[in-house]
């Protein structure tokens, strides 16, 4: 992990600031300098004077919330980890944009993993900027059908709508996306994480390794094989057979 990072905690709850500062000081050795702000206005001043590498940003604050604060900063040279107990919709927009959030009270292990991910992201500034732009777009689009999913990979960043995804294949802790344009993208998250995000869009978990967009199903064979519009075939496991058939009745 990169050494001597600077972190800024912005949260209107002083106790939450103090607790997060304690967790960082005890468990994140790469963060060597921490400052705190108990309002968005104070946080904005510190961003311009302290130049943090990572900001832990509360979403719901009086006078100016976390989203409004970010909109006032034209260049994001830092990483942001949201800390929140905020609305389900805002969390969905964050997750679709491949950004990180920590639910309060903050868990030590989740904190460690979030910082590790952001240190890796810090090497790809252009990708991070695109993630934030997609997040703002998702936040402004209140209708679920308009949300776009960010797929960061080793080769770059794809931003797609759920309708563009034919199916997903789980490979250990990675997920491969098969898209309607014939390309594939590998993302370092599990199929389970994407199942939670995409089920509302008609995606069905047919197998521990497969997540299928039911709108792209062409045929269901008697041997429990689904044939997709792109010609690929995926298996329906015995354990999920009833659940899949019930979901397909809604087509």
Secondary structure as UniProt FT lines:
FT   STRAND          5..10
FT   HELIX           14..27
FT   TURN            29..30
FT   STRAND          31..37
FT   HELIX           40..50
FT   STRAND          54..58
FT   HELIX           66..71
FT   STRAND          79..84
FT   HELIX           88..96
FT   TURN            97..98
FT   STRAND          100..103
FT   HELIX           108..121
FT   TURN            122..123
FT   HELIX           125..140
FT   HELIX           144..146
FT   STRAND          148..153
FT   TURN            154..155
FT   STRAND          156..161
FT   HELIX           162..164
FT   STRAND          165..171
FT   TURN            172..173
FT   STRAND          174..179
FT   TURN            180..181
FT   STRAND          184..187
FT   HELIX           191..198
FT   HELIX           199..201
FT   STRAND          203..207
FT   TURN            208..209
FT   STRAND          210..213
FT   HELIX           214..216
FT   STRAND          217..220
FT   TURN            222..223
FT   STRAND          225..228
FT   TURN            229..230
FT   STRAND          233..235
FT   HELIX           238..240
FT   HELIX           241..248
FT   TURN            249..250
//
